[in-house]
Amino acid sequence: MKSEWVSPSNIALVKYWGKHGNQLPSNASLSMTLKNSVTRTIVRVLDSKIQAKTQFFFEGRPAPDFESKIESFLSRIIPFFPALKNHSLVIESWNTFPHSAGIASSASAMSALALCFSSVSGETEQGGADASSGDFYRRASEIARLGSGSASRSVYGGFSVWGKTSFVAGSSDEWAVPLDFTVNPVFSEMQDSVLIVSSAKKKISSTAGHHLMNAHPYAEQRYRLAEKNMGLILNALKTGNVADFVRVTENEALGLHSLMMSSDPGFMLLEPGTLQIINKIRDYREKSGAFICFTIDAGPNVHLLYPASEKKNIKDFITRELMEYCEEGRVLWDEMGNGPIQIA
């Protein structure tokens, strides 16, 4: 059997930082799914005449270094797919974006894998969910979470929420959910230009950073603030309140990095170029009145968010004032997307 999916990455606006148990978040998060930054994955399930094994190919080449990570993921999800236990797997994967680009490759990769396995499960197991059903995506989101927390949000298009919050009915720590309302038109065609300040490997992994929250002196205050910000940004998405959207999005980004710096041991992922870009974005917004804001994940690269109506002006602004701070002038041009696509 064969299953093939193209699944996107996403960028979190309300960040999750800190987890517990079996990949469960300490606070709810909200993200915007991207369109162009995707992983295409093919899973082939083979009858195994000998001991079952897994082979992984990345962009056409064997990638044995990743096989241990895939095996670890499979060991966590096999309870969902008992029929696959004694089969060999051949997994092929391609990315449309480079590693270390400030875009979560684990989100697109693990969501694509989860969707592939969920499709195969639907064919092999009695009662397996059809790919057109809501149950299918909820299950795929739960499975993706076991590989990468942010991957749980990538199975949906637009804006989605992962983690239990009082502001979203049906929200859960175990899977993500799409928003249960139509966002205001001002947010319907959001763009995301990713400014690559540095592609160097991070000094500390996100996994290690999450664990440092367990003893962080500001952890409980952070989780309360995240819930407050969730309410504010959801209301902004409903009502079209651009000012609140900008304020929460930027405060969440800077708050994430303040948690990193105040951990024990503390660490800094921002670069001088990151700070220059932030200051210039705020200066441009103040002078022009444009709807433009930034967010940053656990790294130095800046996601510049703005509506499609501002695209020409913002592109000129990036070329004129921001590109000099980007590594080799690198910018990735993306926008909000509609979610994964199954390849027939």
Secondary structure, DSSP 4 states (H G I P E B T S, - for coil): -EEEEEEEEEEEEE----EETTTEESS-EEEEEEEEEEEEEEEEEEE-SSS--EEEEETTEE-HHHHHHHHHHHHHHGGG-GGGTTEEEEEEEEESS-TTSSS-HHHHHHHHHHHHHHHHHHHHSTTPPPTTSHHHHHHHHHHHHHH-GGGGGGGSSSEEEES--TTSTT--SSSEEE-SSPPPGGGTTEEEEEE-S--SPPSS-HHHHHHHGGG-TTHHHHHHHHHHHHHHHHHHHHHT-HHHHHHHHHHHHHHHHHHHHTSSS------HHHHHHHHHHHHHHHHH----EEEE-SSS-EEEEEEGGGHHHHHHHIIIIIGGGSGGG-EEEEEB----EE--
